[in-house]
Amino acid sequence: MLSIIVPVLDEETSIATALFRLRPFLARGAELVVVDGGSLDGTVAAARPYASRVVIAPRGRGAQLAAGAVAAAGTALVFLHADTELPDDADRLIAAALASRAWGRFDVAIAGGHPVLAVVAAMMNLRSRLTGIATGDQAMFMTKAAYAAAGGVPDIALMEDIALSKRLKRIGRPACLKAKVTTSGRRWQRHGVARTIFLMWSLRFLYWAGAPPDLLARWYGYRPRG
């Protein structure tokens, strides 16, 4: 069984629509685990009608994904951002990929009218193929056994996808699926494409240089834990 794990925070206005899109996967036997990190709005109430279960966890993507993995009953996990949409046959594609690999990710497309977004997505996909490092926007998936063998996802607020990729690479290279997930381009358009590219590359460099992930998360715009 596939467990779809969705970390959320203050997404009352959009979460129902995002989770409704996942209903076909549930009809085919998947489960949907929503992990709330302490929303101050009605996110939890909005999510409950669509989720197999809603879990409350400390805020931070790493902590939320780890809590979701503990709660998951499936033998395969997919970590899905709330603003990212899976392809219609994602469950079949994941099952086929995990028949020969321990983990993987999808190619990504960024929704939005700016022509540079397609170039950004293409570069993300190419970089991921070359390095074997996946981003959260690419809907990382893995067997639960591989997740456990890798030591799980670290409890960090940002760059948890990079850290988890590095752990999983010790087991094997990822399956890099050409099928695309579609992620929202709102942040890119709101803050400007060039500025967002600069920010993301700066955060990655600072993480590589040893900067604390909680500090990077605040620079990225996450609400501080409290």
C-alpha positions as CSV (number, residue, x, y, z in Angstrom):
1,M,0.0,0.0,0.0
2,L,1.1,3.5,-0.8
3,S,1.1,6.1,2.0
4,I,0.9,9.7,0.7
5,I,2.2,12.0,3.4
6,V,1.4,15.7,3.2
7,P,2.9,18.2,5.6
8,V,0.7,21.3,6.1
9,L,0.7,24.7,7.9
10,D,-1.9,27.4,7.7
11,E,-3.4,26.3,4.4
12,E,-7.1,26.5,5.3
13,T,-8.1,28.2,2.0
14,S,-6.4,25.6,-0.3
15,I,-6.0,22.3,1.5
16,A,-9.4,20.9,0.7
17,T,-8.8,21.4,-3.1
18,A,-5.3,19.9,-2.9
19,L,-6.5,16.8,-1.0
20,F,-9.6,16.3,-3.1
21,R,-7.3,15.8,-6.1
22,L,-5.9,12.7,-4.3
23,R,-9.2,10.9,-4.0
24,P,-8.5,8.6,-7.0
25,F,-5.4,7.2,-5.3
26,L,-7.4,6.5,-2.2
27,A,-10.0,4.7,-4.2
28,R,-7.2,2.4,-5.6
29,G,-6.0,1.5,-2.1
30,A,-3.6,4.3,-1.1
31,E,-3.9,6.1,2.3
32,L,-3.5,9.9,2.9
33,V,-1.7,11.0,6.0
34,V,-1.9,14.8,6.6
35,V,0.6,16.1,9.2
36,D,-0.2,19.5,10.6
37,G,2.6,21.6,12.2
38,G,0.4,23.7,14.5
39,S,-1.8,25.7,12.1
40,L,-3.4,28.8,13.5
41,D,-6.3,28.7,11.1
42,G,-8.8,25.9,10.2
43,T,-6.4,23.7,8.2
44,V,-7.0,20.6,10.4
45,A,-10.8,20.8,10.2
46,A,-10.6,21.4,6.4
47,A,-8.3,18.4,5.9
48,R,-10.1,15.8,8.1
49,P,-12.9,14.9,5.6
50,Y,-10.4,14.0,2.9
51,A,-7.5,12.4,4.9
52,S,-7.2,8.8,6.1
53,R,-5.8,10.4,9.2
54,V,-4.6,13.7,10.4
55,V,-1.5,13.8,12.6
56,I,-0.3,16.7,14.8
57,A,3.4,17.2,15.0
58,P,6.0,19.9,15.9
59,R,6.3,22.5,13.2
60,G,9.0,22.0,10.6
61,R,9.0,19.9,7.5
62,G,11.5,17.4,8.8
63,A,9.5,16.7,12.0
64,Q,6.2,16.6,10.2
65,L,7.4,14.1,7.6
66,A,9.0,11.9,10.3
67,A,5.7,11.9,12.2
68,G,3.8,11.0,9.0
69,A,6.2,8.2,8.2
70,V,5.6,6.8,11.8
71,A,1.8,7.0,11.3
72,A,1.9,5.5,7.8
73,A,0.6,1.9,7.3
74,G,1.9,1.5,3.8
75,T,5.0,-0.3,2.6
76,A,5.8,2.6,0.3
77,L,5.9,6.3,1.2
78,V,5.6,9.5,-1.0
79,F,6.3,12.9,0.5
80,L,4.0,15.4,-1.2
81,H,3.9,19.2,-0.7
82,A,0.4,20.5,-0.4
83,D,0.9,22.8,-3.5
84,T,2.2,20.0,-5.7
85,E,0.0,17.8,-7.9
86,L,0.8,14.2,-8.7
87,P,0.3,12.8,-12.2
88,D,-2.9,10.7,-12.6
89,D,-1.0,7.4,-12.6
90,A,1.5,8.2,-9.9
91,D,0.7,5.2,-7.8
92,R,1.3,2.8,-10.7
93,L,4.6,4.6,-11.7
94,I,5.8,4.5,-8.1
95,A,5.1,0.8,-7.8
96,A,6.9,0.1,-11.0
97,A,9.9,2.2,-10.0
98,L,10.2,0.6,-6.5
99,A,10.2,-2.9,-8.1
100,S,13.9,-2.2,-8.9
101,R,14.9,0.8,-6.9
102,A,14.7,1.7,-3.2
103,W,13.6,5.3,-3.8
104,G,13.0,7.9,-6.4
105,R,11.3,11.1,-7.5
106,F,9.4,12.7,-10.3
107,D,10.4,15.4,-12.7
108,V,8.8,18.7,-11.8
109,A,6.9,21.4,-13.8
110,I,6.3,24.8,-12.2
111,A,2.9,26.2,-12.9
112,G,2.7,29.9,-14.0
113,G,2.8,32.2,-16.9
114,H,6.4,33.3,-16.7
115,P,8.5,31.6,-19.5
116,V,11.5,31.3,-17.3
117,L,9.7,28.9,-15.0
118,A,10.0,26.1,-17.6
119,V,13.7,26.7,-17.8
120,V,14.0,26.6,-14.0
121,A,12.1,23.3,-13.8
122,A,14.3,21.8,-16.5
123,M,17.4,22.8,-14.7
124,M,16.1,21.4,-11.4
125,N,15.4,18.0,-13.2
126,L,18.7,17.9,-14.9
127,R,20.6,18.8,-11.7
128,S,18.7,16.1,-9.8
129,R,19.6,13.5,-12.4
130,L,23.3,14.4,-12.3
131,T,23.6,14.6,-8.5
132,G,21.1,12.0,-7.3
133,I,19.7,14.7,-5.0
134,A,15.9,15.3,-5.0
135,T,13.9,18.3,-3.9
136,G,10.6,18.2,-2.0
137,D,8.9,19.7,-5.0
138,Q,9.7,16.5,-6.9
139,A,7.5,14.3,-4.7
140,M,10.2,12.0,-3.3
141,F,9.1,8.3,-2.8
142,M,10.7,5.3,-1.2
143,T,10.0,1.9,0.3
144,K,9.4,2.1,4.0
145,A,12.2,-0.3,4.5
146,A,14.6,2.0,2.7
147,Y,13.4,5.0,4.7
148,A,14.1,3.1,7.9
149,A,17.5,1.9,6.7
150,A,18.5,5.4,5.8
151,G,17.7,6.6,9.3
152,G,14.6,8.5,8.4
153,V,14.3,12.2,7.7
154,P,16.1,14.6,10.1
155,D,14.2,17.0,12.3
156,I,15.1,20.2,10.5
157,A,12.9,23.0,9.2
158,L,14.4,23.4,5.8
159,M,16.7,21.3,3.5
160,E,15.2,18.1,4.9
161,D,14.8,17.0,1.3
162,I,18.5,17.4,0.6
163,A,19.5,15.7,3.8
164,L,17.1,12.7,3.2
165,S,18.4,12.4,-0.4
166,K,22.0,12.1,0.9
167,R,20.9,9.4,3.3
168,L,19.0,7.4,0.7
169,K,21.9,7.7,-1.8
170,R,23.9,5.5,0.5
171,I,21.4,2.8,-0.3
172,G,21.3,3.4,-4.1
173,R,20.7,5.9,-6.8
174,P,17.2,7.3,-7.2
175,A,14.7,6.4,-9.9
176,C,14.3,9.6,-11.8
177,L,10.9,9.5,-13.4
178,K,10.2,11.6,-16.5
179,A,6.5,11.9,-15.6
180,K,6.0,15.3,-14.1
181,V,4.4,16.6,-10.9
182,T,3.2,20.1,-11.1
183,T,4.1,22.5,-8.3
184,S,2.7,26.0,-7.7
185,G,4.7,28.9,-9.1
186,R,3.2,31.4,-6.6
187,R,6.3,32.0,-4.7
188,W,8.4,32.5,-7.8
189,Q,5.9,35.0,-9.3
190,R,5.3,36.8,-6.0
191,H,8.9,37.4,-5.1
192,G,10.3,37.5,-8.7
193,V,11.9,34.6,-10.6
194,A,15.5,36.0,-10.5
195,R,15.2,36.9,-6.8
196,T,13.9,33.4,-5.9
197,I,16.6,31.6,-7.9
198,F,19.2,33.7,-6.1
199,L,17.6,32.9,-2.7
200,M,17.4,29.2,-3.3
201,W,21.0,28.9,-4.5
202,S,22.1,31.0,-1.5
203,L,20.2,28.8,1.0
204,R,21.7,25.7,-0.6
205,F,25.2,27.1,-0.4
206,L,24.8,28.2,3.2
207,Y,23.4,24.8,4.2
208,W,26.4,23.2,2.5
209,A,28.6,25.6,4.4
210,G,27.1,24.6,7.7
211,A,24.5,27.3,8.4
212,P,21.7,26.1,10.9
213,P,18.6,25.0,9.0
214,D,16.3,26.9,11.5
215,L,18.0,30.1,10.5
216,L,17.8,29.3,6.8
217,A,14.1,28.6,7.3
218,R,13.5,32.0,8.7
219,W,15.3,33.6,5.8
220,Y,13.1,31.5,3.5
221,G,10.0,32.9,5.2
222,Y,8.8,30.2,7.5
223,R,7.1,31.2,10.7
224,P,9.4,30.6,13.6
225,R,8.6,27.8,16.0
226,G,7.1,29.0,19.2
